[in-house]
Every structure is written in structure tokens, then in C-alpha cells.
């Protein structure tokens, strides 16, 4: 998930904004990005659309 964290930082996006766009909480997104929880496939696909 480091690739996503890097893209978020490069694009200057906020975790809270991305979480809102994904329909999940900011702590949940942080857990996904820090490999504390496995990111569901659907969430990962939506995250890719936001970042690319």
C-alpha cells in the first residue's frame, strides 16, 4: 500500500477527503494504507480511480 500513500502525497490529497469519496472512515482508510487491515478489492479499485 506504500504506492498509494506515495501517490496521495504526490497529488497533495488528504486522507479524510479520499475516505469520504470512498464512503469509508478515515481511520479505516489509514489502516488499509498502513497494512493493518486488508483492503477489499472494491475499495482498492475505487481508490485507483481517484488516484489515477
C-alpha distance matrix in Angstrom:
0.0 3.8 5.3 5.3 6.6 8.8 10.1 10.9 12.7 14.5 15.7 16.9 15.7 15.8 13.5 16.7 17.7 14.5 14.9 18.5 18.0 15.9 18.6 16.7 17.1 15.3 15.0 13.4 10.8 10.2 10.1 7.5 5.2 6.9 6.8 10.4 10.7 9.8 9.1 12.3 12.8 14.8 12.5 9.8 12.9 14.1 11.1 11.4 15.1 14.8 12.8 14.8
3.8 0.0 3.8 5.4 5.0 6.1 8.6 9.8 10.6 12.2 14.2 15.3 14.9 15.3 13.6 17.3 18.2 15.5 16.5 20.0 19.6 18.2 21.0 19.1 19.1 16.6 16.4 15.7 12.8 11.4 12.0 10.2 6.9 7.7 9.0 12.4 13.6 13.3 12.8 16.1 16.4 18.2 15.7 13.0 15.7 16.6 13.2 13.1 16.6 15.9 13.2 15.2
5.3 3.8 0.0 3.8 5.5 5.2 6.3 8.7 10.0 10.5 12.3 14.2 14.0 15.3 14.2 17.8 18.0 15.0 16.6 19.9 18.8 17.6 20.9 19.6 20.2 18.0 18.4 17.4 14.1 13.5 14.6 12.1 9.1 11.0 11.9 15.4 16.0 14.9 13.6 16.3 15.8 17.4 15.2 12.0 13.9 15.0 11.6 10.6 14.0 13.6 10.5 11.9
5.3 5.4 3.8 0.0 3.8 5.4 5.1 6.1 8.6 9.8 10.5 12.1 11.1 12.2 10.8 14.3 14.3 11.3 12.9 16.1 15.1 14.0 17.2 16.1 16.7 14.6 15.6 14.5 11.0 11.0 12.6 10.1 7.2 10.1 11.4 14.5 14.6 13.7 11.7 14.3 14.1 15.0 12.3 9.6 11.7 12.0 8.4 8.3 11.5 10.5 7.9 10.2
6.6 5.0 5.5 3.8 0.0 3.8 5.5 5.1 6.2 8.6 10.0 10.5 9.9 10.4 9.2 12.9 13.7 11.3 12.9 16.2 15.9 15.2 18.1 16.5 16.3 13.5 14.2 14.1 10.6 9.5 11.7 10.2 6.6 8.7 11.2 13.9 14.9 14.9 13.4 16.5 17.0 17.8 14.7 12.6 15.0 14.8 11.0 11.6 14.4 12.6 10.1 12.9
8.8 6.1 5.2 5.4 3.8 0.0 3.8 5.4 5.1 6.1 8.6 9.8 10.5 12.0 11.9 15.6 15.8 13.8 15.9 18.9 18.2 18.0 21.1 19.9 19.8 16.9 17.8 17.8 14.3 13.2 15.4 13.9 10.2 11.9 14.2 17.2 18.3 18.1 16.6 19.5 19.4 20.3 17.5 14.9 16.8 16.7 13.0 12.6 15.3 13.6 10.3 12.4
10.1 8.6 6.3 5.1 5.5 3.8 0.0 3.8 5.4 5.0 6.1 8.4 8.7 11.1 11.4 14.9 14.2 11.9 14.7 17.3 15.9 16.0 19.4 18.9 19.3 16.8 18.4 18.1 14.4 14.2 16.6 14.6 11.5 14.1 16.0 19.0 19.4 18.7 16.5 18.9 18.3 18.6 16.0 13.5 14.6 14.2 10.7 9.9 12.0 10.3 6.8 8.8
10.9 9.8 8.7 6.1 5.1 5.4 3.8 0.0 3.8 5.6 5.3 6.1 5.3 7.3 7.8 11.2 10.7 8.9 11.7 14.2 13.4 13.9 17.0 16.3 16.4 13.7 15.6 15.8 12.1 11.9 14.9 13.5 10.4 13.2 15.7 18.0 18.5 18.4 16.0 18.4 18.5 18.3 15.2 13.5 14.9 13.7 10.1 10.6 12.3 9.6 7.1 10.2
12.7 10.6 10.0 8.6 6.2 5.1 5.4 3.8 0.0 3.8 5.5 5.0 6.4 8.1 9.4 12.8 12.8 11.8 14.5 16.9 16.6 17.3 20.1 19.2 18.7 15.5 17.1 17.9 14.5 13.4 16.5 15.7 12.3 14.1 17.1 19.4 20.5 20.8 19.0 21.7 21.9 22.0 18.8 17.0 18.6 17.5 13.8 14.2 15.9 13.1 10.5 13.1
14.5 12.2 10.5 9.8 8.6 6.1 5.0 5.6 3.8 0.0 3.8 5.5 7.9 10.8 12.5 15.8 14.9 13.9 17.0 19.1 18.1 19.1 22.2 21.8 21.7 18.8 20.6 21.1 17.5 16.8 19.7 18.5 15.1 17.1 19.8 22.4 23.3 23.1 21.0 23.5 23.2 23.1 20.3 18.2 19.1 18.2 14.8 14.3 15.5 13.1 10.0 11.7
15.7 14.2 12.3 10.5 10.0 8.6 6.1 5.3 5.5 3.8 0.0 3.8 5.5 9.1 11.4 14.1 12.4 11.6 15.1 16.6 15.3 16.8 19.9 20.1 20.3 17.7 20.1 20.5 16.9 16.9 20.1 18.7 15.7 18.4 20.9 23.3 23.7 23.4 20.9 22.9 22.4 21.8 19.0 17.3 17.8 16.3 13.2 12.9 13.3 10.5 8.0 9.9
16.9 15.3 14.2 12.1 10.5 9.8 8.4 6.1 5.0 5.5 3.8 0.0 3.8 6.7 9.7 12.1 10.9 11.1 14.4 15.7 15.2 17.0 19.7 19.5 19.1 16.1 18.6 19.7 16.3 15.9 19.4 18.7 15.8 18.1 21.1 23.1 23.8 24.1 21.7 23.9 24.0 23.3 20.1 18.9 19.9 17.9 14.8 15.4 15.8 12.5 10.6 13.2
15.7 14.9 14.0 11.1 9.9 10.5 8.7 5.3 6.4 7.9 5.5 3.8 0.0 3.8 6.6 8.7 7.2 7.4 10.7 11.9 11.5 13.4 15.9 15.8 15.5 12.9 15.7 16.6 13.3 13.5 17.0 16.3 13.9 16.6 19.4 21.0 21.3 21.6 19.0 21.0 21.3 20.3 17.0 16.3 17.3 15.0 12.0 13.4 13.6 10.0 9.1 12.3
15.8 15.3 15.3 12.2 10.4 12.0 11.1 7.3 8.1 10.8 9.1 6.7 3.8 0.0 3.8 5.4 5.3 6.4 8.7 10.0 10.9 12.5 14.3 13.7 12.7 9.8 12.6 14.1 11.2 11.2 14.9 14.9 12.9 15.2 18.2 19.2 19.7 20.5 18.2 20.3 21.3 20.2 16.6 16.6 18.2 15.7 12.8 15.0 15.5 11.9 11.6 15.2
13.5 13.6 14.2 10.8 9.2 11.9 11.4 7.8 9.4 12.5 11.4 9.7 6.6 3.8 0.0 3.8 5.5 5.1 6.0 8.5 9.9 10.4 12.0 10.7 9.6 6.4 9.1 10.3 7.5 7.6 11.3 11.3 9.8 12.2 15.0 15.7 16.0 17.0 14.8 17.1 18.5 17.7 13.9 14.1 16.3 14.0 11.1 13.9 15.0 11.8 11.8 15.5
16.7 17.3 17.8 14.3 12.9 15.6 14.9 11.2 12.8 15.8 14.1 12.1 8.7 5.4 3.8 0.0 3.8 5.5 5.1 6.2 8.7 9.9 10.4 9.3 7.7 5.2 8.8 10.3 8.5 9.3 12.7 13.3 12.6 14.8 17.4 17.5 17.4 18.7 16.4 18.2 19.8 18.4 14.8 15.9 17.8 15.0 12.8 16.0 16.5 13.2 14.1 17.8
17.7 18.2 18.0 14.3 13.7 15.8 14.2 10.7 12.8 14.9 12.4 10.9 7.2 5.3 5.5 3.8 0.0 3.8 5.5 5.1 6.3 8.7 9.9 10.2 9.9 8.4 12.1 12.9 10.6 12.1 15.4 15.2 14.4 17.2 19.6 20.1 19.6 20.2 17.4 18.7 19.7 17.8 14.4 15.5 16.6 13.4 11.5 14.5 14.1 10.6 12.0 15.5
14.5 15.5 15.0 11.3 11.3 13.8 11.9 8.9 11.8 13.9 11.6 11.1 7.4 6.4 5.1 5.5 3.8 0.0 3.8 5.4 5.0 6.2 8.6 8.8 9.4 8.1 11.5 11.3 8.4 10.5 13.5 12.4 11.7 15.0 16.9 17.9 17.0 17.1 14.1 15.3 16.1 14.4 10.9 11.7 12.9 9.9 7.8 10.9 11.0 7.8 9.2 12.8
14.9 16.5 16.6 12.9 12.9 15.9 14.7 11.7 14.5 17.0 15.1 14.4 10.7 8.7 6.0 5.1 5.5 3.8 0.0 3.8 5.4 5.0 6.0 5.2 5.7 5.3 8.6 8.2 6.1 8.9 11.4 10.8 11.2 14.1 15.7 16.0 14.8 15.3 12.5 13.6 15.2 13.5 9.9 11.6 13.4 10.6 9.1 12.7 13.2 10.6 12.3 15.8
18.5 20.0 19.9 16.1 16.2 18.9 17.3 14.2 16.9 19.1 16.6 15.7 11.9 10.0 8.5 6.2 5.1 5.4 3.8 0.0 3.8 5.4 5.0 6.2 7.0 7.6 11.3 11.1 9.7 12.4 14.9 14.5 15.0 17.9 19.5 19.5 18.2 18.6 15.6 16.1 17.4 15.0 11.9 14.1 15.1 11.8 11.2 14.7 14.1 11.5 13.9 17.2
18.0 19.6 18.8 15.1 15.9 18.2 15.9 13.4 16.6 18.1 15.3 15.2 11.5 10.9 9.9 8.7 6.3 5.0 5.4 3.8 0.0 3.8 5.5 7.9 9.9 10.5 14.0 13.0 11.0 14.1 16.4 15.1 15.4 18.8 20.1 20.7 19.1 18.7 15.3 15.3 15.8 13.1 10.4 12.3 12.5 8.8 8.8 11.9 10.7 8.4 11.4 14.2
15.9 18.2 17.6 14.0 15.2 18.0 16.0 13.9 17.3 19.1 16.8 17.0 13.4 12.5 10.4 9.9 8.7 6.2 5.0 5.4 3.8 0.0 3.8 5.6 8.6 9.8 12.5 10.7 8.9 12.5 14.1 12.4 13.4 16.8 17.4 18.0 15.9 15.3 11.9 11.6 12.4 9.7 6.9 9.4 10.0 6.8 7.1 10.7 10.3 8.9 11.7 14.4
18.6 21.0 20.9 17.2 18.1 21.1 19.4 17.0 20.1 22.2 19.9 19.7 15.9 14.3 12.0 10.4 9.9 8.6 6.0 5.0 5.5 3.8 0.0 3.8 7.0 9.4 12.0 10.4 9.9 13.4 14.7 13.8 15.4 18.3 18.9 18.7 16.5 16.4 13.4 12.8 14.3 11.5 9.1 12.3 13.1 10.1 10.8 14.4 14.0 12.6 15.4 18.2
16.7 19.1 19.6 16.1 16.5 19.9 18.9 16.3 19.2 21.8 20.1 19.5 15.8 13.7 10.7 9.3 10.2 8.8 5.2 6.2 7.9 5.6 3.8 0.0 3.8 6.6 8.5 6.6 6.9 10.3 11.3 10.9 12.8 15.3 16.0 15.3 13.3 13.8 11.3 11.5 13.8 11.9 8.9 11.9 13.8 11.4 11.3 15.0 15.5 14.0 16.1 19.3
17.1 19.1 20.2 16.7 16.3 19.8 19.3 16.4 18.7 21.7 20.3 19.1 15.5 12.7 9.6 7.7 9.9 9.4 5.7 7.0 9.9 8.6 7.0 3.8 0.0 3.8 5.5 5.3 6.4 8.7 10.1 10.9 12.5 14.4 15.6 14.5 13.3 14.7 12.9 14.0 16.6 15.3 12.0 14.4 16.8 14.5 13.6 17.3 18.1 16.1 17.7 21.2
15.3 16.6 18.0 14.6 13.5 16.9 16.8 13.7 15.5 18.8 17.7 16.1 12.9 9.8 6.4 5.2 8.4 8.1 5.3 7.6 10.5 9.8 9.4 6.6 3.8 0.0 3.8 5.4 5.2 6.2 8.7 9.9 10.5 12.2 14.2 13.4 13.2 14.9 13.3 15.2 17.6 16.7 13.1 14.6 17.3 15.1 13.2 16.8 17.9 15.4 16.3 20.0
15.0 16.4 18.4 15.6 14.2 17.8 18.4 15.6 17.1 20.6 20.1 18.6 15.7 12.6 9.1 8.8 12.1 11.5 8.6 11.3 14.0 12.5 12.0 8.5 5.5 3.8 0.0 3.8 5.5 5.0 6.2 8.7 9.8 10.4 12.2 10.6 10.8 13.3 12.7 15.0 18.0 17.7 14.3 15.6 18.8 17.3 15.3 18.7 20.4 18.2 18.8 22.4
13.4 15.7 17.4 14.5 14.1 17.8 18.1 15.8 17.9 21.1 20.5 19.7 16.6 14.1 10.3 10.3 12.9 11.3 8.2 11.1 13.0 10.7 10.4 6.6 5.3 5.4 3.8 0.0 3.8 5.4 5.1 6.4 8.7 9.9 10.6 9.2 8.2 10.2 9.2 11.3 14.4 14.3 11.1 12.7 15.9 14.7 13.2 16.6 18.5 16.9 17.7 21.1
10.8 12.8 14.1 11.0 10.6 14.3 14.4 12.1 14.5 17.5 16.9 16.3 13.3 11.2 7.5 8.5 10.6 8.4 6.1 9.7 11.0 8.9 9.9 6.9 6.4 5.2 5.5 3.8 0.0 3.8 5.4 5.0 6.2 8.6 9.9 9.9 9.1 10.2 8.3 10.8 13.2 13.0 9.4 10.3 13.5 12.2 10.0 13.3 15.3 13.6 14.0 17.5
10.2 11.4 13.5 11.0 9.5 13.2 14.2 11.9 13.4 16.8 16.9 15.9 13.5 11.2 7.6 9.3 12.1 10.5 8.9 12.4 14.1 12.5 13.4 10.3 8.7 6.2 5.0 5.4 3.8 0.0 3.8 5.4 5.0 6.0 8.5 8.3 9.1 11.1 10.3 13.5 15.9 16.3 12.8 12.9 16.3 15.4 12.7 15.5 17.9 15.9 15.6 19.1
10.1 12.0 14.6 12.6 11.7 15.4 16.6 14.9 16.5 19.7 20.1 19.4 17.0 14.9 11.3 12.7 15.4 13.5 11.4 14.9 16.4 14.1 14.7 11.3 10.1 8.7 6.2 5.1 5.4 3.8 0.0 3.8 5.5 5.1 6.0 4.8 5.6 8.3 8.6 11.9 14.9 15.9 12.8 13.0 16.7 16.5 14.1 16.8 19.5 18.2 17.9 21.1
7.5 10.2 12.1 10.1 10.2 13.9 14.6 13.5 15.7 18.5 18.7 18.7 16.3 14.9 11.3 13.3 15.2 12.4 10.8 14.5 15.1 12.4 13.8 10.9 10.9 9.9 8.7 6.4 5.0 5.4 3.8 0.0 3.8 5.5 5.2 6.0 5.1 5.9 5.3 8.9 11.4 12.7 9.7 9.4 13.2 13.4 11.1 13.5 16.4 15.6 15.3 18.2
5.2 6.9 9.1 7.2 6.6 10.2 11.5 10.4 12.3 15.1 15.7 15.8 13.9 12.9 9.8 12.6 14.4 11.7 11.2 15.0 15.4 13.4 15.4 12.8 12.5 10.5 9.8 8.7 6.2 5.0 5.5 3.8 0.0 3.8 5.5 7.7 8.3 8.9 8.1 11.7 13.4 14.7 11.5 10.3 13.8 13.9 10.9 12.7 15.8 14.6 13.5 16.5
6.9 7.7 11.0 10.1 8.7 11.9 14.1 13.2 14.1 17.1 18.4 18.1 16.6 15.2 12.2 14.8 17.2 15.0 14.1 17.9 18.8 16.8 18.3 15.3 14.4 12.2 10.4 9.9 8.6 6.0 5.1 5.5 3.8 0.0 3.8 5.5 7.8 9.5 10.2 14.0 16.1 17.8 14.8 13.7 17.3 17.6 14.7 16.4 19.6 18.4 17.1 20.0
6.8 9.0 11.9 11.4 11.2 14.2 16.0 15.7 17.1 19.8 20.9 21.1 19.4 18.2 15.0 17.4 19.6 16.9 15.7 19.5 20.1 17.4 18.9 16.0 15.6 14.2 12.2 10.6 9.9 8.5 6.0 5.2 5.5 3.8 0.0 3.8 5.4 6.5 8.3 11.9 14.1 16.4 14.1 12.8 16.5 17.5 15.1 16.6 20.0 19.5 18.3 20.9
10.4 12.4 15.4 14.5 13.9 17.2 19.0 18.0 19.4 22.4 23.3 23.1 21.0 19.2 15.7 17.5 20.1 17.9 16.0 19.5 20.7 18.0 18.7 15.3 14.5 13.4 10.6 9.2 9.9 8.3 4.8 6.0 7.7 5.5 3.8 0.0 3.8 6.9 9.3 12.6 15.5 17.5 15.1 14.8 18.6 19.2 17.1 19.2 22.3 21.5 20.9 23.7
10.7 13.6 16.0 14.6 14.9 18.3 19.4 18.5 20.5 23.3 23.7 23.8 21.3 19.7 16.0 17.4 19.6 17.0 14.8 18.2 19.1 15.9 16.5 13.3 13.3 13.2 10.8 8.2 9.1 9.1 5.6 5.1 8.3 7.8 5.4 3.8 0.0 3.8 6.3 9.2 12.4 14.3 12.3 12.4 16.1 16.9 15.4 17.6 20.5 20.2 20.1 22.7
9.8 13.3 14.9 13.7 14.9 18.1 18.7 18.4 20.8 23.1 23.4 24.1 21.6 20.5 17.0 18.7 20.2 17.1 15.3 18.6 18.7 15.3 16.4 13.8 14.7 14.9 13.3 10.2 10.2 11.1 8.3 5.9 8.9 9.5 6.5 6.9 3.8 0.0 3.8 6.3 9.1 11.6 10.3 9.9 13.4 14.9 13.8 15.5 18.5 18.8 18.7 20.9
9.1 12.8 13.6 11.7 13.4 16.6 16.5 16.0 19.0 21.0 20.9 21.7 19.0 18.2 14.8 16.4 17.4 14.1 12.5 15.6 15.3 11.9 13.4 11.3 12.9 13.3 12.7 9.2 8.3 10.3 8.6 5.3 8.1 10.2 8.3 9.3 6.3 3.8 0.0 3.8 6.4 8.4 6.6 6.3 9.9 11.1 10.2 12.1 14.9 15.3 15.5 17.7
12.3 16.1 16.3 14.3 16.5 19.5 18.9 18.4 21.7 23.5 22.9 23.9 21.0 20.3 17.1 18.2 18.7 15.3 13.6 16.1 15.3 11.6 12.8 11.5 14.0 15.2 15.0 11.3 10.8 13.5 11.9 8.9 11.7 14.0 11.9 12.6 9.2 6.3 3.8 0.0 3.8 5.5 5.4 6.3 8.8 10.2 10.6 12.4 14.6 15.6 16.6 18.3
12.8 16.4 15.8 14.1 17.0 19.4 18.3 18.5 21.9 23.2 22.4 24.0 21.3 21.3 18.5 19.8 19.7 16.1 15.2 17.4 15.8 12.4 14.3 13.8 16.6 17.6 18.0 14.4 13.2 15.9 14.9 11.4 13.4 16.1 14.1 15.5 12.4 9.1 6.4 3.8 0.0 3.8 5.5 5.1 6.2 8.8 9.8 10.6 12.6 14.5 15.4 16.4
14.8 18.2 17.4 15.0 17.8 20.3 18.6 18.3 22.0 23.1 21.8 23.3 20.3 20.2 17.7 18.4 17.8 14.4 13.5 15.0 13.1 9.7 11.5 11.9 15.3 16.7 17.7 14.3 13.0 16.3 15.9 12.7 14.7 17.8 16.4 17.5 14.3 11.6 8.4 5.5 3.8 0.0 3.8 5.4 5.2 6.4 8.6 10.0 10.9 12.7 14.5 15.6
12.5 15.7 15.2 12.3 14.7 17.5 16.0 15.2 18.8 20.3 19.0 20.1 17.0 16.6 13.9 14.8 14.4 10.9 9.9 11.9 10.4 6.9 9.1 8.9 12.0 13.1 14.3 11.1 9.4 12.8 12.8 9.7 11.5 14.8 14.1 15.1 12.3 10.3 6.6 5.4 5.5 3.8 0.0 3.8 5.4 5.2 6.1 8.6 10.0 10.7 12.3 14.2
9.8 13.0 12.0 9.6 12.6 14.9 13.5 13.5 17.0 18.2 17.3 18.9 16.3 16.6 14.1 15.9 15.5 11.7 11.6 14.1 12.3 9.4 12.3 11.9 14.4 14.6 15.6 12.7 10.3 12.9 13.0 9.4 10.3 13.7 12.8 14.8 12.4 9.9 6.3 6.3 5.1 5.4 3.8 0.0 3.8 5.5 5.0 6.2 8.8 9.9 10.5 12.0
12.9 15.7 13.9 11.7 15.0 16.8 14.6 14.9 18.6 19.1 17.8 19.9 17.3 18.2 16.3 17.8 16.6 12.9 13.4 15.1 12.5 10.0 13.1 13.8 16.8 17.3 18.8 15.9 13.5 16.3 16.7 13.2 13.8 17.3 16.5 18.6 16.1 13.4 9.9 8.8 6.2 5.2 5.4 3.8 0.0 3.8 5.4 5.1 6.5 8.9 10.1 10.6
14.1 16.6 15.0 12.0 14.8 16.7 14.2 13.7 17.5 18.2 16.3 17.9 15.0 15.7 14.0 15.0 13.4 9.9 10.6 11.8 8.8 6.8 10.1 11.4 14.5 15.1 17.3 14.7 12.2 15.4 16.5 13.4 13.9 17.6 17.5 19.2 16.9 14.9 11.1 10.2 8.8 6.4 5.2 5.5 3.8 0.0 3.8 5.4 5.1 6.4 8.8 10.1
11.1 13.2 11.6 8.4 11.0 13.0 10.7 10.1 13.8 14.8 13.2 14.8 12.0 12.8 11.1 12.8 11.5 7.8 9.1 11.2 8.8 7.1 10.8 11.3 13.6 13.2 15.3 13.2 10.0 12.7 14.1 11.1 10.9 14.7 15.1 17.1 15.4 13.8 10.2 10.6 9.8 8.6 6.1 5.0 5.4 3.8 0.0 3.8 5.4 5.1 6.2 8.6
11.4 13.1 10.6 8.3 11.6 12.6 9.9 10.6 14.2 14.3 12.9 15.4 13.4 15.0 13.9 16.0 14.5 10.9 12.7 14.7 11.9 10.7 14.4 15.0 17.3 16.8 18.7 16.6 13.3 15.5 16.8 13.5 12.7 16.4 16.6 19.2 17.6 15.5 12.1 12.4 10.6 10.0 8.6 6.2 5.1 5.4 3.8 0.0 3.8 5.4 5.2 5.9
15.1 16.6 14.0 11.5 14.4 15.3 12.0 12.3 15.9 15.5 13.3 15.8 13.6 15.5 15.0 16.5 14.1 11.0 13.2 14.1 10.7 10.3 14.0 15.5 18.1 17.9 20.4 18.5 15.3 17.9 19.5 16.4 15.8 19.6 20.0 22.3 20.5 18.5 14.9 14.6 12.6 10.9 10.0 8.8 6.5 5.1 5.4 3.8 0.0 3.8 5.6 5.4
14.8 15.9 13.6 10.5 12.6 13.6 10.3 9.6 13.1 13.1 10.5 12.5 10.0 11.9 11.8 13.2 10.6 7.8 10.6 11.5 8.4 8.9 12.6 14.0 16.1 15.4 18.2 16.9 13.6 15.9 18.2 15.6 14.6 18.4 19.5 21.5 20.2 18.8 15.3 15.6 14.5 12.7 10.7 9.9 8.9 6.4 5.1 5.4 3.8 0.0 3.8 5.8
12.8 13.2 10.5 7.9 10.1 10.3 6.8 7.1 10.5 10.0 8.0 10.6 9.1 11.6 11.8 14.1 12.0 9.2 12.3 13.9 11.4 11.7 15.4 16.1 17.7 16.3 18.8 17.7 14.0 15.6 17.9 15.3 13.5 17.1 18.3 20.9 20.1 18.7 15.5 16.6 15.4 14.5 12.3 10.5 10.1 8.8 6.2 5.2 5.6 3.8 0.0 3.8
14.8 15.2 11.9 10.2 12.9 12.4 8.8 10.2 13.1 11.7 9.9 13.2 12.3 15.2 15.5 17.8 15.5 12.8 15.8 17.2 14.2 14.4 18.2 19.3 21.2 20.0 22.4 21.1 17.5 19.1 21.1 18.2 16.5 20.0 20.9 23.7 22.7 20.9 17.7 18.3 16.4 15.6 14.2 12.0 10.6 10.1 8.6 5.9 5.4 5.8 3.8 0.0
